[in-house]
Amino acid sequence: MTEALLERVSRACSAGKPFDAAAQEVCALLRKEVPRYNWIGVYMVDGKDSLLLKAWDGPKATEHVRIPISKGVCGAAVREAQTIVVDDVKKDPRYLSCFLSTRSEIVVPIFANGKVVGEIDIDSDKTAAFGDDDRRFLERAAAALASAYVD
């Protein structure tokens, strides 16, 4: 990932637009610029027990618009307050199947005021598609999104 791409993500988040619009722009930008990112979603914590999809970009919508925090890789990232990388979704019992083509997933928490308020969820059709560079870059992208978040 490049610093130039991170700068574009940061600009999208600091342009004074509503959070949902900034998140949508970030999803579209990341999917366009990183071809192995097949589906990108931004979920936000909704109440105490679920995540709600606020923005996404991909070939088609997911049926998982609301995810219980007690379920899936997305829920685990919130509960554990850390990035989770799944190299092969077929081998992880937490994975909630969205698309038959998905082989790997990364979920990166968005922190605001010291707590997880949401996450970036990315699927790839390649196994082991996400490395340390992706994790570091997406954690910085999540921090940029947090700057657009208003509680």
DSSP file (Angstrom, degrees, kcal/mol; ACC not computed):
  #  RESIDUE AA STRUCTURE BP1 BP2  ACC     N-H-->O    O-->H-N    N-H-->O    O-->H-N    TCO  KAPPA ALPHA  PHI   PSI    X-CA   Y-CA   Z-CA
    1    1 A M              0   0    0      0, 0.0     2,-0.3     0, 0.0    33,-0.0   0.000 360.0 360.0 360.0 150.7    0.0    0.0    0.0
    2    2 A T     >  -     0   0    0      1,-0.1     4,-1.9   135,-0.0     5,-0.1  -0.712 360.0-127.5-108.9 156.8    1.2    3.5   -0.7
    3    3 A E  H  > S+     0   0    0     -2,-0.3     4,-2.4     1,-0.2     5,-0.2   0.833 111.6  60.8 -65.3 -32.1    1.2    6.6    1.3
    4    4 A A  H  > S+     0   0    0      2,-0.2     4,-1.9     1,-0.2    -1,-0.2   0.906 104.6  47.3 -63.2 -41.1   -0.5    8.3   -1.6
    5    5 A L  H  > S+     0   0    0      2,-0.2     4,-2.2     1,-0.2    -1,-0.2   0.910 111.2  51.0 -66.4 -41.6   -3.5    6.0   -1.3
    6    6 A L  H  X S+     0   0    0     -4,-1.9     4,-2.7     1,-0.2    -2,-0.2   0.883 107.8  53.5 -62.9 -36.8   -3.6    6.5    2.5
    7    7 A E  H  X S+     0   0    0     -4,-2.4     4,-2.4     2,-0.2    -1,-0.2   0.898 107.9  50.2 -63.7 -39.8   -3.6   10.3    1.8
    8    8 A R  H  X S+     0   0    0     -4,-1.9     4,-2.0     2,-0.2    -2,-0.2   0.891 110.9  49.5 -65.4 -39.0   -6.6    9.9   -0.5
    9    9 A V  H  X S+     0   0    0     -4,-2.2     4,-1.5     2,-0.2    -2,-0.2   0.936 111.2  49.6 -62.8 -46.3   -8.4    7.8    2.2
   10   10 A S  H  X S+     0   0    0     -4,-2.7     4,-1.1     1,-0.2    -2,-0.2   0.893 109.2  51.6 -61.6 -40.8   -7.6   10.5    4.8
   11   11 A R  H  < S+     0   0    0     -4,-2.4     3,-0.4     1,-0.2     4,-0.4   0.897 106.8  54.0 -62.8 -40.0   -8.9   13.3    2.4
   12   12 A A  H  < S+     0   0    0     -4,-2.0     3,-0.4     1,-0.2     5,-0.3   0.846 112.4  45.0 -61.8 -32.4  -12.2   11.4    1.9
   13   13 A C  H  < S+     0   0    0     -4,-1.5     3,-0.3     1,-0.2    -1,-0.2   0.633 114.3  46.7 -88.0 -14.9  -12.6   11.2    5.7
   14   14 A S  S  < S+     0   0    0     -4,-1.1    -1,-0.2    -3,-0.4    -2,-0.2   0.229  79.4  99.7-111.7  14.5  -11.8   14.8    6.4
   15   15 A A  S    S-     0   0    0     -3,-0.4    -1,-0.2    -4,-0.4    -2,-0.1   0.362  96.6-110.6 -85.0   7.4  -13.9   16.5    3.8
   16   16 A G  S    S+     0   0    0     -3,-0.3    -2,-0.1     1,-0.2     3,-0.1   0.610  73.0 135.7  78.2  11.2  -16.6   17.4    6.2
   17   17 A K        -     0   0    0     -5,-0.3    -1,-0.2     1,-0.1     5,-0.1  -0.487  65.9 -80.8 -87.6 163.5  -19.1   14.9    4.8
   18   18 A P     >  -     0   0    0      0, 0.0     4,-2.3     0, 0.0     3,-0.4  -0.234  43.7-110.7 -59.2 152.8  -21.3   12.7    6.9
   19   19 A F  H  > S+     0   0    0      1,-0.2     4,-3.0   129,-0.2     5,-0.2   0.896 116.5  54.2 -53.3 -46.5  -19.7    9.5    8.1
   20   20 A D  H  > S+     0   0    0      1,-0.2     4,-2.1     2,-0.2    -1,-0.2   0.882 109.9  47.6 -59.7 -38.7  -21.7    7.2    5.9
   21   21 A A  H  > S+     0   0    0     -3,-0.4     4,-2.2     2,-0.2    -1,-0.2   0.902 112.8  48.3 -69.1 -41.5  -20.7    9.2    2.8
   22   22 A A  H  X S+     0   0    0     -4,-2.3     4,-2.3     2,-0.2    -2,-0.2   0.917 112.0  49.9 -63.3 -42.8  -17.0    9.1    3.8
   23   23 A A  H  X S+     0   0    0     -4,-3.0     4,-2.5    -5,-0.2    -2,-0.2   0.898 109.7  50.9 -63.4 -40.7  -17.2    5.4    4.5
   24   24 A Q  H  X S+     0   0    0     -4,-2.1     4,-2.3    -5,-0.2    -1,-0.2   0.914 110.4  49.3 -63.1 -42.4  -18.8    4.8    1.1
   25   25 A E  H  X S+     0   0    0     -4,-2.2     4,-2.4     1,-0.2    -2,-0.2   0.903 111.0  49.8 -63.6 -41.0  -16.0    6.8   -0.6
   26   26 A V  H  X S+     0   0    0     -4,-2.3     4,-2.8     2,-0.2     5,-0.3   0.921 109.8  50.9 -64.1 -44.0  -13.3    4.8    1.2
   27   27 A C  H  X S+     0   0    0     -4,-2.5     4,-2.2     1,-0.2     5,-0.2   0.943 113.5  44.7 -57.6 -48.8  -14.9    1.5    0.3
   28   28 A A  H  X S+     0   0    0     -4,-2.3     4,-2.1     1,-0.2    -1,-0.2   0.900 113.9  49.9 -64.4 -41.5  -15.1    2.4   -3.4
   29   29 A L  H  X S+     0   0    0     -4,-2.4     4,-2.4    -5,-0.2     5,-0.2   0.936 112.0  46.5 -63.4 -48.0  -11.5    3.9   -3.4
   30   30 A L  H  X S+     0   0    0     -4,-2.8     4,-2.1     1,-0.2     7,-0.2   0.912 113.0  48.9 -63.9 -42.1  -10.0    0.8   -1.8
   31   31 A R  H  < S+     0   0    0     -4,-2.2    -1,-0.2    -5,-0.3    -2,-0.2   0.897 113.6  47.1 -65.6 -38.6  -11.8   -1.6   -4.1
   32   32 A K  H  < S+     0   0    0     -4,-2.1    -1,-0.2    -5,-0.2    -2,-0.2   0.898 118.9  39.5 -67.2 -40.5  -10.7    0.3   -7.1
   33   33 A E  H  < S+     0   0    0     -4,-2.4    -2,-0.2     1,-0.2    -1,-0.2   0.691 116.4  47.7 -88.1 -20.1   -7.1    0.7   -6.1
   34   34 A V    ><  -     0   0    0     -4,-2.1     3,-2.4    -5,-0.2    -1,-0.2  -0.828  67.2-168.2-124.7  92.3   -6.5   -2.8   -4.6
   35   35 A P  T 3  S+     0   0    0      0, 0.0    -1,-0.1     0, 0.0    -2,-0.1   0.746  83.2  61.0 -56.7 -28.7   -7.8   -5.4   -7.0
   36   36 A R  T 3  S+     0   0    0      1,-0.1     2,-1.3    88,-0.1    89,-0.3   0.597  81.9  89.4 -77.5  -7.2   -7.5   -8.3   -4.6
   37   37 A Y    <   +     0   0    0     -3,-2.4    87,-0.2    -7,-0.2    -3,-0.2  -0.737  55.6 171.2 -85.6  91.7  -10.0   -6.5   -2.3
   38   38 A N        +     0   0    0     85,-1.5     2,-0.4    -2,-1.3    86,-0.2   0.845  64.0  16.4 -76.8 -35.5  -13.1   -8.1   -3.8
   39   39 A W  E     -A  123   0A   0     84,-1.4    84,-2.6    -3,-0.2     2,-0.4  -0.995  66.4-173.7-142.3 133.1  -15.7   -6.8   -1.3
   40   40 A I  E     +AB 122  57A   0     17,-2.5    17,-2.3    -2,-0.4     2,-0.3  -0.994   7.4 174.1-131.0 130.7  -15.3   -4.1    1.2
   41   41 A G  E     -AB 121  56A   0     80,-2.7    80,-3.0    -2,-0.4     2,-0.5  -0.973  22.6-148.4-133.6 151.3  -17.8   -3.1    3.9
   42   42 A V  E     -AB 120  55A   0     13,-2.7    12,-3.1    -2,-0.3    13,-1.3  -0.978  20.7-172.9-117.3 117.4  -17.9   -0.7    6.9
   43   43 A Y  E     -AB 119  53A   0     76,-2.1    76,-2.7    -2,-0.5     2,-0.4  -0.847   6.6-155.6-106.8 144.5  -20.0   -1.9    9.8
   44   44 A M  E     -AB 118  52A   0      8,-2.5     8,-2.8    -2,-0.4    74,-0.3  -0.939  28.7-102.1-120.0 145.9  -20.7    0.2   12.8
   45   45 A V  E     - B   0  51A   0     72,-2.7     2,-0.5    -2,-0.4     6,-0.3  -0.456  36.5-164.4 -63.5 131.3  -21.6   -1.0   16.3
   46   46 A D  E >>  - B   0  50A   0      4,-3.4     4,-0.8    -2,-0.2     3,-0.6  -0.930  56.2 -39.0-124.9 104.8  -25.4   -0.6   16.7
   47   47 A G  T 34 S-     0   0    0     -2,-0.5     0, 0.0     1,-0.2     0, 0.0  -0.490 100.1 -53.6  74.4-150.3  -26.5   -0.8   20.3
   48   48 A K  T 34 S+     0   0    0     -2,-0.2    -1,-0.2     1,-0.1     3,-0.0   0.567 130.3  37.8-100.4 -10.8  -24.8   -3.3   22.5
   49   49 A D  T <4 S+     0   0    0     -3,-0.6    20,-2.0     1,-0.1    21,-0.5   0.383 103.7  45.7-130.6   7.9  -25.2   -6.4   20.5
   50   50 A S  E  <  -BC  46  68A   0     -4,-0.8    -4,-3.4    18,-0.3     2,-0.4  -0.974  55.1-132.5-150.7 165.6  -24.9   -5.9   16.8
   51   51 A L  E     -BC  45  67A   0     16,-2.7    16,-2.1    -2,-0.3     2,-0.4  -0.923  21.5-154.5-113.5 141.6  -23.1   -4.4   13.8
   52   52 A L  E     -BC  44  66A   0     -8,-2.8    -8,-2.5    -2,-0.4     2,-0.3  -0.976  20.0-120.9-122.5 128.8  -24.9   -2.6   11.1
   53   53 A L  E     +B   43   0A   0     12,-3.0   -10,-0.2    -2,-0.4     3,-0.1  -0.515  34.9 169.5 -68.2 123.6  -23.6   -2.2    7.5
   54   54 A K  E     +     0   0A   0    -12,-3.1     2,-0.3     1,-0.4   -11,-0.2   0.692  63.4   4.2-107.2 -28.0  -23.2    1.5    6.7
   55   55 A A  E     +B   42   0A   0    -13,-1.3   -13,-2.7   -32,-0.1    -1,-0.4  -0.989  62.9 168.7-156.4 151.3  -21.2    1.3    3.4
   56   56 A W  E     -B   41   0A   0     -2,-0.3     2,-0.3   -15,-0.2   -15,-0.2  -0.989  16.1-162.5-160.4 160.0  -20.0   -1.3    1.0
   57   57 A D  E     +B   40   0A   0    -17,-2.3   -17,-2.5    -2,-0.3     3,-0.0  -0.959  39.9 101.8-146.6 131.6  -18.5   -1.8   -2.5
   58   58 A G  S    S-     0   0    0     -2,-0.3   -19,-0.2   -19,-0.2     3,-0.1  -0.968  80.8 -69.8 174.4-179.3  -18.3   -5.0   -4.4
   59   59 A P  S    S-     0   0    0      0, 0.0     2,-0.3     0, 0.0   -20,-0.1   0.793 111.4  -1.4 -67.6 -26.9  -19.9   -7.0   -7.1
   60   60 A K  S    S-     0   0    0     -3,-0.0    -3,-0.1     0, 0.0     2,-0.0  -0.988  82.7 -87.2-157.7 163.9  -23.1   -7.6   -5.1
   61   61 A A        -     0   0    0     -2,-0.3     2,-0.3    -3,-0.1     4,-0.0  -0.290  38.9-124.7 -70.4 155.4  -24.7   -6.8   -1.8
   62   62 A T        -     0   0    0      1,-0.1    -1,-0.1     2,-0.1    36,-0.1  -0.731   6.0-137.9 -96.4 151.2  -24.3   -9.1    1.2
   63   63 A E  S    S+     0   0    0     -2,-0.3     2,-1.7     1,-0.2     3,-0.4   0.640  90.4  86.9 -77.6 -13.9  -27.2  -10.6    3.1
   64   64 A H        +     0   0    0      1,-0.2    -1,-0.2    32,-0.1     3,-0.1  -0.520  42.4 140.3 -89.1  71.3  -25.3   -9.8    6.3
   65   65 A V  S    S+     0   0    0     -2,-1.7   -12,-3.0     1,-0.3     2,-0.4   0.807  75.6  32.8 -79.9 -32.5  -26.5   -6.3    6.8
   66   66 A R  E    S-C   52   0A   0     -3,-0.4    -1,-0.3   -14,-0.2   -14,-0.2  -0.996  73.8-173.8-126.2 127.9  -26.8   -6.8   10.5
   67   67 A I  E     -C   51   0A   0    -16,-2.1   -16,-2.7    -2,-0.4     2,-0.1  -0.983  25.8-123.7-123.6 126.1  -24.3   -9.1   12.3
   68   68 A P  E >   -C   50   0A   0      0, 0.0     3,-2.2     0, 0.0   -18,-0.3  -0.456  19.3-130.5 -63.0 138.2  -24.6  -10.0   16.0
   69   69 A I  T 3  S+     0   0    0    -20,-2.0    10,-0.3     1,-0.3   -19,-0.1   0.727 108.2  63.6 -62.7 -19.7  -21.4   -9.1   17.9
   70   70 A S  T 3  S+     0   0    0    -21,-0.5     2,-0.3     9,-0.0    -1,-0.3   0.479 100.6  66.4 -80.7  -2.1  -21.6  -12.7   19.3
   71   71 A K  S <> S-     0   0    0     -3,-2.2     4,-1.4    25,-0.0     5,-0.2  -0.857  85.6  -4.2-124.9 153.9  -21.1  -14.2   15.8
   72   72 A G  H  > S-     0   0    0     -2,-0.3     4,-1.9     3,-0.2    23,-0.2   0.228  88.7 -63.5  70.1 176.2  -18.6  -14.4   13.0
   73   73 A V  H  > S+     0   0    0     21,-0.4     4,-2.2     2,-0.2     5,-0.2   0.860 133.2  57.0 -67.5 -37.2  -15.2  -13.0   12.3
   74   74 A C  H  > S+     0   0    0      1,-0.2     4,-1.4     2,-0.2    -1,-0.2   0.929 108.2  45.7 -61.2 -45.2  -16.7   -9.5   12.4
   75   75 A G  H  X S+     0   0    0     -4,-1.4     4,-2.8    -7,-0.2    -1,-0.2   0.894 110.4  54.4 -63.3 -39.8  -18.1  -10.0   15.8
   76   76 A A  H  X S+     0   0    0     -4,-1.9     4,-2.9     1,-0.2     5,-0.3   0.885 103.5  55.5 -62.7 -39.0  -14.8  -11.5   17.1
   77   77 A A  H  X>S+     0   0    0     -4,-2.2     5,-1.2     2,-0.2     4,-0.8   0.872 112.1  43.7 -63.1 -35.9  -12.9   -8.4   15.9
   78   78 A V  H  <5S+     0   0    0     -4,-1.4     3,-0.3     2,-0.2    -2,-0.2   0.943 115.3  47.3 -71.5 -48.6  -15.2   -6.2   18.0
   79   79 A R  H  <5S+     0   0    0     -4,-2.8    -2,-0.2   -10,-0.3    -3,-0.2   0.891 121.3  36.7 -60.7 -40.1  -15.1   -8.5   21.1
   80   80 A E  H  <5S-     0   0    0     -4,-2.9    -1,-0.2    -5,-0.2    -2,-0.2   0.572  98.9-138.0 -90.0 -10.3  -11.4   -8.8   20.9
   81   81 A A  T  <5 +     0   0    0     -4,-0.8     2,-0.3    -3,-0.3    -3,-0.2   0.904  66.8 100.6  52.3  46.6  -10.8   -5.2   19.9
   82   82 A Q  S   <S-     0   0    0     -5,-1.2    -1,-0.2    -6,-0.2    -2,-0.2  -0.992  80.9 -87.8-154.5 159.1   -8.1   -6.3   17.4
   83   83 A T        -     0   0    0     -2,-0.3     2,-0.4    25,-0.1    25,-0.2  -0.445  39.2-158.5 -66.8 138.0   -7.6   -6.9   13.7
   84   84 A I  E     -D  107   0A   0     23,-2.3    23,-2.5    -2,-0.1     2,-0.5  -0.987   6.4-167.4-123.4 128.6   -8.3  -10.5   12.6
   85   85 A V  E     -D  106   0A   0     -2,-0.4     2,-0.6    21,-0.2    21,-0.2  -0.965   1.6-167.0-114.1 127.7   -6.9  -12.0    9.4
   86   86 A V  E     -D  105   0A   0     19,-3.3    19,-2.1    -2,-0.5     3,-0.3  -0.947   3.4-170.8-115.6 110.2   -8.4  -15.3    8.2
   87   87 A D  S    S+     0   0    0     -2,-0.6    41,-2.6     1,-0.3     2,-0.4   0.827  82.5  19.9 -70.1 -32.3   -6.1  -16.9    5.5
   88   88 A D    >   -     0   0    0     39,-0.2     3,-2.0     1,-0.1     4,-0.3  -0.869  64.0-165.0-142.2 103.9   -8.6  -19.5    4.6
   89   89 A V  G >  S+     0   0    0     14,-2.5     3,-1.1    -2,-0.4     6,-0.3   0.753  88.2  66.9 -63.3 -23.5  -12.3  -18.9    5.5
   90   90 A K  G 3  S+     0   0    0     13,-0.3    -1,-0.3     1,-0.2    14,-0.1   0.705 103.0  47.6 -68.9 -18.0  -13.1  -22.6    4.8
   91   91 A K  G <  S+     0   0    0     -3,-2.0    -1,-0.2     1,-0.1    -2,-0.2   0.388  96.2  80.9-103.1   2.0  -10.9  -23.5    7.8
   92   92 A D    X   -     0   0    0     -3,-1.1     3,-1.7    -4,-0.3   -19,-0.1  -0.922  60.7-160.7-114.1 111.8  -12.4  -20.9   10.3
   93   93 A P  T 3  S+     0   0    0      0, 0.0   -21,-0.1     0, 0.0    -1,-0.1   0.666  88.7  65.5 -65.5 -14.7  -15.7  -21.9   11.9
   94   94 A R  T 3  S+     0   0    0    -23,-0.1   -21,-0.4   -22,-0.1   -20,-0.2   0.721  75.5 112.3 -76.7 -20.3  -16.4  -18.3   12.8
   95   95 A Y    <   -     0   0    0     -3,-1.7     2,-0.7    -6,-0.3   -23,-0.1  -0.318  57.9-151.1 -63.6 127.8  -16.7  -17.3    9.2
   96   96 A L        -     0   0    0     -2,-0.1     2,-0.1   -25,-0.1    -1,-0.1  -0.890  26.5-124.9 -96.8 110.3  -20.2  -16.3    8.1
   97   97 A S        +     0   0    0     -2,-0.7     3,-0.1     1,-0.2    -2,-0.0  -0.329  44.8 156.2 -63.8 127.7  -20.4  -17.1    4.4
   98   98 A C        +     0   0    0      1,-0.4     2,-0.4    -2,-0.1    -1,-0.2   0.706  67.1  19.0-112.1 -48.9  -21.4  -14.3    2.2
   99   99 A F    >   -     0   0    0      1,-0.1     3,-1.3   -37,-0.1    -1,-0.4  -0.981  62.9-136.2-132.3 138.0  -20.0  -15.2   -1.2
  100  100 A L  T 3  S+     0   0    0     -2,-0.4    -1,-0.1     1,-0.3    -3,-0.0   0.786 105.2  59.1 -61.4 -27.6  -19.0  -18.5   -2.6
  101  101 A S  T 3  S+     0   0    0     -3,-0.0    -1,-0.3     2,-0.0     2,-0.1   0.654  78.3 110.8 -78.3 -15.6  -15.9  -16.9   -4.1
  102  102 A T    <   +     0   0    0     -3,-1.3    23,-0.3     1,-0.2     3,-0.1  -0.395  29.4 161.7 -67.6 131.5  -14.5  -15.6   -0.8
  103  103 A R        +     0   0    0     21,-3.4   -14,-2.5     1,-0.4   -13,-0.3   0.619  63.6  18.8-118.8 -28.7  -11.3  -17.4    0.3
  104  104 A S  E     - E   0 124A   0     20,-1.8    20,-2.3   -16,-0.2    -1,-0.4  -0.959  60.7-164.9-144.6 163.0   -9.8  -15.0    2.9
  105  105 A E  E     -DE  86 123A   0    -19,-2.1   -19,-3.3    -2,-0.3     2,-0.4  -0.996   8.3-163.9-148.7 146.6  -10.9  -12.1    5.1
  106  106 A I  E     -DE  85 122A   0     16,-2.2    16,-2.7    -2,-0.3     2,-0.4  -0.999   7.6-168.8-130.3 136.0   -9.5   -9.2    7.1
  107  107 A V  E     -DE  84 121A   0    -23,-2.5   -23,-2.3    -2,-0.4    14,-0.2  -0.989   4.6-170.5-127.7 122.5  -11.5   -7.3    9.7
  108  108 A V  E     - E   0 120A   0     12,-2.8    12,-2.7    -2,-0.4   -25,-0.1  -0.951  19.2-129.6-119.2 118.2  -10.0   -4.1   11.2
  109  109 A P  E     - E   0 119A   0      0, 0.0     2,-0.5     0, 0.0    10,-0.3  -0.298  10.2-140.0 -65.2 148.7  -11.7   -2.4   14.1
  110  110 A I  E     - E   0 118A   0      8,-3.0     7,-3.1    35,-0.1     8,-1.3  -0.962  22.3-158.1-106.7 121.1  -12.4    1.4   14.0
  111  111 A F  E     + E   0 116A   0     -2,-0.5     2,-0.3     5,-0.2     5,-0.2  -0.831  18.2 168.4-105.2 138.3  -11.7    2.9   17.4
  112  112 A A  E >  S- E   0 115A   0      3,-2.6     3,-1.6    -2,-0.4    -2,-0.0  -0.975  72.0  -1.4-144.5 135.8  -13.1    6.2   18.8
  113  113 A N  T 3  S-     0   0    0     -2,-0.3     3,-0.1     1,-0.3    -1,-0.0   0.853 130.8 -56.1  53.3  38.1  -12.8    7.5   22.3
  114  114 A G  T 3  S+     0   0    0      1,-0.2     2,-0.3     0, 0.0    -1,-0.3   0.562 119.6  89.5  77.8   8.8  -10.9    4.4   23.4
  115  115 A K  E <  S- E   0 112A   0     -3,-1.6    -3,-2.6    -5,-0.0     2,-0.5  -0.943  83.8 -98.0-136.5 159.6  -13.6    1.9   22.2
  116  116 A V  E     + E   0 111A   0     -2,-0.3    -5,-0.2    -5,-0.2     3,-0.1  -0.635  40.1 167.2 -75.7 123.6  -14.5   -0.1   19.1
  117  117 A V  E     -     0   0A   0     -7,-3.1   -72,-2.7    -2,-0.5     2,-0.3   0.495  62.9 -30.8-112.7 -10.4  -17.2    1.8   17.2
  118  118 A G  E     -AE  44 110A   0     -8,-1.3    -8,-3.0   -74,-0.3     2,-0.3  -0.953  58.3-125.8-178.9-165.4  -17.1   -0.1   14.0
  119  119 A E  E     -AE  43 109A   0    -76,-2.7   -76,-2.1   -10,-0.3     2,-0.5  -0.990  15.2-122.1-164.1 156.9  -14.9   -2.0   11.5
  120  120 A I  E     -AE  42 108A   0    -12,-2.7   -12,-2.8    -2,-0.3     2,-0.5  -0.934  29.8-165.4-101.2 127.9  -13.7   -2.4    8.0
  121  121 A D  E     -AE  41 107A   0    -80,-3.0   -80,-2.7    -2,-0.5     2,-0.4  -0.972   7.8-178.1-118.4 123.0  -14.4   -5.9    6.6
  122  122 A I  E     -AE  40 106A   0    -16,-2.7   -16,-2.2    -2,-0.5     2,-0.3  -0.983   7.5-165.0-128.5 132.3  -12.6   -7.0    3.4
  123  123 A D  E     -AE  39 105A   0    -84,-2.6   -85,-1.5    -2,-0.4   -84,-1.4  -0.828   4.6-168.1-109.2 150.7  -13.0  -10.2    1.5
  124  124 A S  E     - E   0 104A   0    -20,-2.3   -21,-3.4    -2,-0.3   -20,-1.8  -0.980  27.6-138.6-134.9 151.0  -10.7  -11.6   -1.2
  125  125 A D  S    S+     0   0    0     -2,-0.3     2,-0.4   -89,-0.3   -88,-0.1   0.332  86.6  80.6 -87.3   7.8  -11.1  -14.5   -3.7
  126  126 A K  S >  S-     0   0    0    -90,-0.3     3,-0.8   -22,-0.1   -23,-0.2  -0.922  84.3-119.8-112.5 138.7   -7.5  -15.5   -3.0
  127  127 A T  T 3  S+     0   0    0     -2,-0.4   -39,-0.2     1,-0.2   -23,-0.2  -0.469  97.8  11.1 -70.8 150.1   -6.4  -17.5    0.1
  128  128 A A  T 3  S+     0   0    0    -41,-2.6    -1,-0.2   -25,-0.3   -41,-0.1   0.865  82.3 150.6  50.3  43.7   -3.9  -15.7    2.3
  129  129 A A    <   +     0   0    0     -3,-0.8     2,-0.5   -42,-0.2    -1,-0.1   0.646  49.2  70.7 -78.7 -15.4   -4.5  -12.4    0.5
  130  130 A F        +     0   0    0    -25,-0.1     2,-0.1   -44,-0.1    -1,-0.1  -0.908  58.8 170.3-116.3 120.4   -3.8  -10.2    3.5
  131  131 A G     >  -     0   0    0     -2,-0.5     4,-2.3   -46,-0.0     5,-0.1  -0.378  53.8 -77.7-110.3-169.4   -0.3   -9.7    4.9
  132  132 A D  H  > S+     0   0    0      1,-0.2     4,-2.8     2,-0.2     5,-0.2   0.845 127.7  56.9 -61.8 -35.3    1.3   -7.3    7.5
  133  133 A D  H  > S+     0   0    0      2,-0.2     4,-2.6     1,-0.2    -1,-0.2   0.915 108.2  47.6 -63.2 -41.3    1.3   -4.5    5.0
  134  134 A D  H  > S+     0   0    0      2,-0.2     4,-3.2     1,-0.2     5,-0.3   0.940 112.3  49.7 -62.7 -46.6   -2.4   -4.8    4.5
  135  135 A R  H  X S+     0   0    0     -4,-2.3     4,-2.2     2,-0.2    -2,-0.2   0.944 113.8  44.4 -58.0 -50.4   -3.0   -4.9    8.3
  136  136 A R  H  X S+     0   0    0     -4,-2.8     4,-1.6     2,-0.2    -1,-0.2   0.931 116.4  46.8 -62.0 -45.8   -0.9   -1.8    8.9
  137  137 A F  H  X S+     0   0    0     -4,-2.6     4,-2.2    -5,-0.2    -2,-0.2   0.941 113.9  46.8 -61.4 -48.3   -2.4    0.1    6.0
  138  138 A L  H  X S+     0   0    0     -4,-3.2     4,-2.5     1,-0.2    -1,-0.2   0.813 107.6  56.4 -68.9 -29.7   -6.0   -0.8    6.9
  139  139 A E  H  X S+     0   0    0     -4,-2.2     4,-1.6    -5,-0.3    -1,-0.2   0.874 110.0  46.3 -66.6 -35.4   -5.4    0.1   10.6
  140  140 A R  H  X S+     0   0    0     -4,-1.6     4,-1.9     2,-0.2    -2,-0.2   0.878 111.4  51.4 -71.8 -37.1   -4.3    3.5    9.5
  141  141 A A  H  X S+     0   0    0     -4,-2.2     4,-2.4     2,-0.2    -2,-0.2   0.896 108.3  52.3 -63.8 -39.2   -7.4    3.7    7.1
  142  142 A A  H  X S+     0   0    0     -4,-2.5     4,-2.3     1,-0.2    -1,-0.2   0.876 107.0  52.4 -63.6 -37.6   -9.6    2.8   10.1
  143  143 A A  H  X S+     0   0    0     -4,-1.6     4,-1.2     2,-0.2    -1,-0.2   0.889 108.2  51.3 -65.7 -37.6   -8.0    5.6   12.1
  144  144 A A  H  X S+     0   0    0     -4,-1.9     4,-0.6     1,-0.2     3,-0.4   0.922 109.9  49.3 -63.8 -43.1   -8.9    8.0    9.3
  145  145 A L  H >X S+     0   0    0     -4,-2.4     3,-1.5     1,-0.2     4,-0.6   0.893 104.8  58.7 -61.5 -38.6  -12.5    6.8    9.3
  146  146 A A  H >< S+     0   0    0     -4,-2.3     3,-0.9     1,-0.3    -1,-0.2   0.836  97.0  61.7 -59.6 -32.0  -12.6    7.3   13.1
  147  147 A S  H 3< S+     0   0    0     -4,-1.2    -1,-0.3    -3,-0.4    -2,-0.2   0.745 105.2  47.5 -67.9 -20.8  -11.8   10.9   12.5
  148  148 A A  H << S+     0   0    0     -3,-1.5     2,-0.3    -4,-0.6    -1,-0.2   0.523  91.3 105.2 -93.0  -7.0  -15.0   11.2   10.5
  149  149 A Y    <<  -     0   0    0     -3,-0.9     2,-0.5    -4,-0.6    -3,-0.0  -0.564  49.4-169.3 -80.7 133.8  -17.1    9.5   13.2
  150  150 A V              0   0    0     -2,-0.3  -131,-0.1     1,-0.1    -3,-0.0  -0.990 360.0 360.0-122.3 122.2  -19.4   11.5   15.4
  151  151 A D              0   0    0     -2,-0.5    -1,-0.1     0, 0.0    -2,-0.0   0.465 360.0 360.0 -75.4 360.0  -20.9    9.7   18.4
